[in-house]
Amino acid sequence: MRLEWSAGDLTLAFSSSPDAPVQLTRLSAGGGPSAVRAHALVDVFTATEQRARTSQAFIRSAVGERLRRVDHEMDAACLRIRQHDVTGGVEVVTTLRAFGAGSAVQWTHTVRNLGPRPLTLTAVSSLVLELADRSDVRVLWGESEWLAEGRWHDRRLAEVLPGLALDAHGQDGRGRFARSSHGSWSSGEFLPTAALVREGGPSLAWQLETSAGWSWELAQTHESVTLSASGPGDFEHQFAQRLDPGGAFTTIPVGLAVANGGMDAVIAALSGYRRALRHRRPIDDELPVIYNDYMNTLMGQPSTEALLPLIDAAADAGAELFCIDAGWFTDASDYWRAIGDWREAPTRFTGGLRAVIDAVHTRGMRSGLWLEPEIVGVESPVADLLPDEAFFRRFGERVVEDHRFHLDLRHPAARAHLDETVDRLVAEFGVGYFKLDYNINPGVGTEDEAAAAGAGLLGHTRALRDWLLGVQERHPEVVFENCASGAMRADYALLSVAHLQSTSDQQDFRRYAPIAASAPANVLPEQAGNWAYPTETMTDAETAYTLVSGLAGRLMLSGFLPDLRPEQRELVTEAVAMYRGWRDRLTLAVPAWPLGLPGWDDDVVALALRAPEETLVCVWSRGDGGEIVVPGLTVLPRTTFPETAQDWTASASPAGLALGIPSGTTARAFIVPHAARPDRF
């Protein structure tokens, strides 16, 4: 069989024979060269059968090599290929979905047990392919950490996969270069996004769309290099899925983008796929200016007296949404162990929480509240009201992490508790925004209703996504932020249904620049919630620096705005006005990095967000300054923030926009119209 399928700008070709599984033989964008050579579509590992040839890599599975094509069906949006292992009774349906007209496709596989006995899966690849050419390829991956998110690495493929002289052995290698998640923080150590880049292309970028365990790896074959991406497996995540006769399991989705350019081109292609993937609602088009009282401000200790001046100052600055963060539900100064009931603190608010929220609404802003929905503190009354089965359990006992239990949203009592919470807060207070936090990593998962803990975690995270979809269907006017301890769970299983993502909890404004600049590689610009928290101790230049971080995505204000000097307040108002004038283009913009993806300690960091008619350029400097050129932009900015920063210079040249940067902690944002739309930066 030879089969060709077009998906948007992509062309994929497949082949199979009576004595071989279906192979992907071509993957190209825009009629360009193929990025792949022939390789089998899927690998399936079971408790009793693993590899057909020993290795440390998850390729060449015994079941995968026995698969044979049964049939296929396709249309413009979807291709399904069905294969059957005639000796083991396993059926695999490969599903490829196109979203929009871009150059990306989503991969999943559904494994069904057609045999007479139970079958236990231990790993199934979501995506596996072999590179057509490994020369001049670079590997890009993002390392992450609380307060240091999105630290990207760019290495030659030859550096991470050493030369093995495989020609002398006539066989594949046995090692791998791998990155995987740890526990329930899907982006707590590494980002679920990576790329293989060749300048001029073809380049590949992929994202693993799960809030549970994931892994991707590169391994050497005799001819080239394989890429395999999968959801939880037994090796990294203590995963096992029992399939009784007739039972089925569907892998996590993996999105794959292809581009004929380098890094900026393939991330742009992946950005287009992310936009097409999202469950958008009319509320997504508003992109309001958010003020949140937490960061460097009330830090989880709100009160009527503290909030009222902040409400007025936020409204005066142009904020459109005011979120009351952690601590609103208890009188205790340490709320960590008490959360889970989600009823207002009896004495914290003079006149009650209702009076504070009324003050927000009176100033023309929508109101928001902080929730950590999956967590119940050990001292919360909810801990005794819900059954044990509604919580994560291992070895028959509830899992406790840092004085907290973890709800299992597969259980109806857990889900009913959260439904009642959101419905009540919307009805009682008119809340229009929920900041959903997630501050613990309870480990590999839960063993209830699962063959292994990793499968329990996957089931819970899929139930969490379903819950979030359901609550938005009931409350389409409410905005849901996926905070997740400042981006510890930033993946497109959740971000396809949440409205925005906090990019960090970092409180040092100098350290925030590389986080804000790198965030659009993993999160859409219109979903990247960046903090801007001016304080009265900052110079005007430092105030502009933190505000530029906010302008690099979704502007989230914080800080004691009433205490600012008049000059600082003018800068805040100016930044808000610039954001509001730009935000309708934010949903069309794709990121580019004129200086490359930022290093954590780089003196100068730059991000460009390219919309169809103009580009937003953000530049931060923490050193001696100097000159940079933003290629492709050949006219002067139409808008500059701050407008009166006389120590910066900007000039147009045939090479691009030339910026002269002063020394010290300083930043500036520019909106530059396109004299002629550039192909890339």
N, C-alpha and C positions, 0 to 999 in steps of 0.2 A: 504494500500500500504506500502511495505517496499522496500527501495531503498538504495543501497550502491554505492558510487563513490570514486575512487582513484584519487588523484591529486598530482603527484610527490610522496613525502614521506608521504602524508596525506591520511587518510581514513575518510570519512564522511558517516554517515548513517542517513536516514530520515524515518519517518513513517507518515501515515495519515489514517483517517477513515471517513466515511460519515458524522459523527457528530463532527469533529474536524479539525482544520487547519493542514497543514503540519508542522511537528516538526523535529528539528535537535536532533537526539538521540545519536549520537556518533561523536566525533572529536578527532582523535589521530594521533600521529606522530610515524613512524617507528615501528608500531605494539605495541606501548606502551598503557598505560591505557587511557581511554577517559577523556577528560578535561571537558565534559559537561554532563548534564542530559537532559531529554526531555523538549523542550520548543519550542513554536511557532516561525516561521521564521521571521516574519515581523510585525511591528505595523504601522498603518495608522491613522492619526488624521486629521479631517476635521473641518471646521468652525462650523458645526452643530452637529458632533459626536466626542467625545473625548474618554475617558476611559470607559471600561465596569465596572470598579470598581474604586472608587475615590482614588486618590493618588497624590503625588507631582512628582512621577516618570513617565517617558514616556514609560510605559509598559502596557500590557493588554488593548489595544485599542479596542473599540467596533467593528470597521471595521475589525481589525485583527482577532478577535475571530470568526467572521462569514465567514472567507475565507475557501474555500474548494478546494481541488486539482482538476484540470481539466486534465492535462497531463504533461509530461516532455520529454526532449530530452537531450542527453549527448554524449560527446566523451572524449578523453583523456585530452583535454584542457579546456572544458567548460561544465557546467551543467546548464540547464534552467528548472525551475519548474513554471508552470502556475497555479494560483489559481483565484477563482472568488467568490465575495460576491454576492450571489444570490438575496439578498434583496435590495442592494444599487447600483447595476450596476457597481461595481468596479472590475477591473481585475488587478492582480499584477503578474508580471513575475520576479522571483528571478533569478539572473545570478551570477554564481560563476565561476571565471576564474583562471586557474593555469598558472603560469609563470615559466617555467623551471621545474627542478626536485626537488626543495626544499620542505620545509614543510610550505608553506604559500599559501593563496588563497585570491583573491579579491572579495568583495561582493558589488553588487548593486541590486536595485529593480526598475522596471519600473511600474508606476501606470497609468492605462488607464481608462478613464471615458466611460463606455459602456451604461450609462443611458441616458434618454431623456432630462435631465436638466443639467445646469452647476454645477460643483462641485469645491469647494475651499479647497485645501489641506493646512494645517497649520504645519504639521511635518510628516516625514516618516523616520522610522529607516533604516539605511543602514546595521547594524549588531545588532542582539540581540541574546543572549545565556544565559544559566543558568549553573553555575559551578556544576560539579559533587561533589566536596568536597570543603568546604570553610575553612577547618582547615589548619593551618600553611601557609596561603597564605599572601604574602606581596603585597602591591600596590606601584608601581613606577610611578611617573609623574614628568614632568619637568616644572618648573616655569621660566618665562623669563621676560626680561626688557631690554631696550636699555642700553648697556654697561655692562649688567649682565645677559647674555644669558645662558640658559641651567643649571639652578640650580635645580638639581634633588632631589626629596624627596622619601624616602623609609620608608613606614609605614606598620605595621601589619594591615590586613584587619579589625581585631577586634577594632583597634583604630579609624578607620574612619566610621565604621558602628557599633554603640553601640548595646549591647545585649538588645533585646526587650521582651524576654519571650513570643515569638509568639505562642509557644505551648499552652499557657493558653488561647489564643484568637482564635486559629484555622484559622488564615488568614494572608495575606501578610502584611508587613510593608507599611508605607505611605511616608517615607522620601527617601532621596537619598544623595549620595556623588557625586558631579558633577564638571566637569571642562569644560569650553567653551571659545571660542574666543570672541573678542570684536571688532566690526567694520571690517575694511579691513586689519588689521594686523593679519594674521592667527596665528602667533607665537609671538605676542606682549606681551601677558600676560602669556600664557601657551603654551607648545609645543603640536603639534597635534600628539604626540606619547606617549604611556603609556604602562604599563605591569602589569600583575598579575603573580607573581612568587612564585613557591614552589621549594625549593631545591630538586633536584632529579626529579622534574617535576610531572605531565605536567605543563608547564608554557605557558602563552599567552602574546603576544605583538601585538599592533595594531597601525595603523596610519590612520588618516583621511585625504584624498587626495583632498583638496579643498583650494583655496585662499579666500573663502568667509566664512560665519559663520559655525561653527561646535560645537558639544557638545558630551561628553561621560559621562556616569553616572553608578554608582553601586547602586543597590537597593535590599533590603532584601525581599525574599519570605518566605513563611512558611517553605519550605524545604531547601533553600540555598540562593544564591545571583545571581542576573542577571547583565549582562553587556549589555548596550545599547549604540550604537554610531550612530550619525546621522549628517546630514548637517544642514543648517539653519532651525530654527523653529520660531514660532511666539513668544514664551516666551522669548528667549534670543536674537533673531535677527530680529524681526519684519518681519517675512517671511510669505507670503501667495502666493500660486500658483493656479490661476484659470484654471480649465480644462473644456472647452466646450465639448459637446458630441463628442466623438472620440479623444479628446485631451489626451496627455500623458506627464508624468514627470518622469525623471530618477534621482535617488538619487545620492549623491556624492559617489565615491568609498571609501571603507574602506579595507585596507589590514590587514590580520590577520595571524600571524605566531604562530606555536606551536612547542615546544621543550620539550624533556624529561629531560633536565637539568634546571639550574637556570637562573639567569639574563644574564650572558655572552652567554649562549647557545641560549636563545630565541632572543637576540639582533643579534646574528650571523645569525639566521634563517631569521630575518627581513631584515638584510643587503643583504642576497642572493636574497630575493624577490625584494628589491629596485633595484638591478643590473638588474634583469630580466625585470623589469618594464620600464627601461629607453629606450628612443628612441636614440640609440647610432649611431654615425657617425664616419668615420675614424678619424676626428679631435679630437675625445674624447680620442684616444689612445696616443696622444702626451704629454699631461700633462706638458706644458711648464712652466719654471720658469718665474714668472710674477713680474715685477717692476711696482708699481703704485706711482705716485708722491704726493699723498694726505696725508696719515696718518703721523702726526708729521713732515710733510715736507712742501709742498707748501700750503696745506689746502685750495684748491680751487682758488688759485691765480697764475696760471702758466704764464710764459712769456718766450720768446726766451732765454733771458739771464739766467734765473733761470733753464731752462730745459736742455740746452746743456751740462753743466757739469754733470748733473744727468744721461743723456743718456750715456755719455762715461763711467761713473763709473758703471752704471748698466750692460752695455755690458762687461766691464772688469771683473765684478764679476760672469758672466756667465748667466745673464738674457737672456731670449729668446723672451720676449714680454714686451713692454713698453706702459703703459696706461697713457694718459693725462687725469687727472680727472676734476672735476667741475671747471667752470669758463672760459673755452676755448671759449665760445660763446658770451661773453659780455665784454665790457671794464669796466663796473661798478664793484666796489669792493664788492657790495652786489648783487649777482646774483639771490637771492631767488625769487624775484617777476617778474623777466624778462625772465625766462626760457620758452621754448616752440617753438622757431623759429628754433633752431639748425643750425645756420649759424655762421661761425667763427667771432670772435670779429674784428672790423675794424682796431684797432690800437694796440691791446695787443701784437701781435707777430711781432717783427722786421723781415721783409722779408716774413711775412705771415705764417699761420699755415702750409702751404705746405712745407716750408723750414725746419720747426721743424720735421715734419713727415718724410721728406727725410733723415734727420740726423738719425732718428731711423732706417730706412731701410738700410742706408749706413753701420751702425754698425751691420747689420745682424739680427736685431730683427723685429718682427712684431709690428705694431702700434695699439693702442687702444684708444677709446674715451669714456668718461662718458656721459650717457644719463639718463634722468628721463622721460621715454616716455609717461606715463599716465598723466603727470602734465603740466599745462599751467599757468604761472604767470599772475596775474591780470594786469600787465603792459606790457605783451608780445603782439606784434601785432597779434599773432595767436588768442588771446582772442576775437578779433573783426572779424576775417576772417572766423571762423567756426560758424555754426549755434548753437543756444541754445540747440538744441536736441542732439548735439554731446558731451554734458557735463552732469555730474551728476546734477540732479535737484530734489528738494523736494518742495512741495506746489507751483509748477509752477515757482520757482526761482532757479538759479544756486547755487549749494553748494560752499561756499567759506571756506576754511580751511587755516589759516595762510597765507593769501594773495595769495592763489592759487586755481585755478579751477581744476576739475578732469575730464579727458576725459572718455567717455563711448564708449568702443570699439565695442559695438553692432552696432554703427552708422557708415555707410560707409564713411562719411567725416572724422571721427576721425581715422579710420583705414587707409584711403588713405594718410592722413597726415603723419602717422608713416611709412608707406611703402615708401613714397617718401623720407623721411628723411634717412632711412637706405640705400636705393638704391643709393641715391646721395652721401652719405659719403663714401660708399664702392667704387663707381665709381671714385669720385673726388680725394680721398686721399689714396685709397688702404687699408682702415682700415680692420684689421683682428680680432678685439676684441671690444666688447661693454660691458661696465659695466652698467647694468640696475639698477638704484636706484629707491627708492620708499619711500619718506620721510614724507608723511602725512597720517593720518588716517581720511578720510572724514566722518566717521560714518557708519550708518547702510546700506547705499547704495543710490540708485536712484529710484524714483517712475515712471520714464518714461517707458512705455511699460511693466509695471509690476503691479500686484495686490497689492504689498507692497514693501517697499524699499529693504528688505532683498533678495527678488527674483531678483530685479534689479542688486544688487551686485553680486549675483551668476551668472547671465547672463553675466555681464561684465567680471568676472574673467574667465569664460569659453571661452569668445571671446578673452581675452588676451592670453590664452594658445594656441588657434587656430592661432592667429596672430604670435606667436613665432614659432610655427611649420611651418607656411607658409614662414616666412622670412628665416628660415634655409633651407627650400627646395630650395629657390632662391640663397642662399649664404652658401652652405655646408662647405665652408672653413673658416667661421667666427665663433669665440668663443663668447658665450653669458654668462656673469656672472649675476646671480640673487643676487644683493647686498641687496636691500630692507632695507635700513637704518641699515645695519649691522645685518641682520637675523631677521627682524621683520615680514617677510613673507617667512618663510622657510618651505615649504610644498611640498609634492610630486605630487601635481597637476602641479606645476611649475618645480620642480626638476626632474621630469621624462622627461622634454624636455630641460631644461637649462643645461649648462655644469658644472657650479660650483656655490657655494654659499658662500658669505662672512659670516664669523662666528661672527663678532662683529665690532663695531666702537670704542672699548675700546682703549684708548691711553696710559694707564698706563700698561707697560709691565709686572709688577708684577701681575696685576689682570687678565691678558690674559690667564695665565696657566690653571685655572679651566675651562675657556670657551673652549680652544683648546682641553683639555682632555675629556670633556663631549660631544663635538660636534658630534662624530661618533655614539652616541645613537640616534640622530635625522637625521643625514646627512651622506651619504657614505664618507669614508675617502678620496676617490679620488675627491669628490666634496666639501670638507670642506676647503675653502680658509682661511688660517690663516696668519695674519700679523706678519712679523718680521721686526722691525724698529730700528736698532741700531743707537745710537747717540754718538757723541764724548765725552759726559759727562759720559757715562757708563764705568764701569770697564770691564775688559776682561770677568769676570764671568757673569756680567749682560748682556754683549753682547751675550754670549753663551746662556743665559736664553731666550732672545727674539728670537734667531734663532731656538732654540729647539721648541718653539711654532709653528714656520713655518714648521718645519720638521714633526709635528704631523698630517699633512694633505697635502693640496696643498700649496706649498711655495709661499707666496706673499710678496715680499720685498718692503720696503719703507725706508725713512730716507735719511739724507744728507750724502750719501756714500762718496763723495769726501773729506769730513772733517774728516773722521775717521783716527785714528792712524794706522800705518802699521800693528800692531798686530791685530787690529780689522778687517781691510780689509782682512787679512789672514783667520780670522775666518769666514767671510762672504763667501769667496771663498771655504773654506773647507765645510761649510754647504751646499752650492749649489752643490758641487761635491757629497756629501753624498746623497742628494735628487735625483740627476740625476742617481745615481747608484742604488737607491732603487725603483724609481717610477714605473718601469714595474711590480713590485709586489704589488703596492698599490691597483690596481684594483682587486686583489684577496684577500686582507687582510680583516679580520673581527676584530672588536674591543674587547678588554677585559680590565678589570680594576683590577689590582692586589691588590689595596688598597680599592676597591669599588668605586662607582661613586663619583667624588670629591665634597667635601663641599666648599662653597664659600670662607671660611676663613681657610681652611686646610693648615697646614704648608707644608706638603708634598703631592704632587699630582702625579699620575702615570697613564699612558695609554700604553697599548700594542696593536699593530696591528699585528695580526697573519696571515702570508701568508703560503702557503703550505710547503715551505722548510725552512723558517726563519721568525723571528719575530723582528719587530722594537719596542723597549721599550723607552719611553720618561719619564723622571722623573724630576720634578721641586721641589725645596725646598725654602721656604721663612722663615725658622725658625732655630732651633738648630741642624737640621740634625739627623743622626742616621743610623739605618740599616733596610733595607727591603729585602724581598725575593720575586722574581718573580717565582712562581711555574711553573713547566713543562719545564723549560729551564735549561738543565744540562751541557751545555758546555759554554766556554767563548765566548765573542763577537768576530765576525770577523772584525767589524768596530765600532769605537767609535767616537762620537763628543762631545766636542772637544778632539782631540787625545791626547793632552798634559796636560789634567787636572789631575795633579799628586795627588791632594787632594781627589779624588774619588778612591774607590777601587771596584773591581769586582772579584768575585770568584765563581766557579761552585761547587755545592753540590748536593747530591741526592734530596734535597728538592727543588732545583731550583737555579736561578741566585741570589746570595747574593750581595747586593750593600751597600757599606759604603758611607754615604753622609755627606759632611762637613757642618758646620753651615753657615748661611748667605743666600743671594740671589744667587742661583746657580742651574744649570740644566745640564743634559747630556742625550744624545741619544745613543742607542746601537742597532746594528743589530746582532742578535744572530741566528746562524744556529741551526737546530733541530737535536739533536743526534738521537732522535726518535720522530716522530710527536706527540705532546701531544693532548689528547682529548679536554682539556680545561685548562684554567688557574685557 
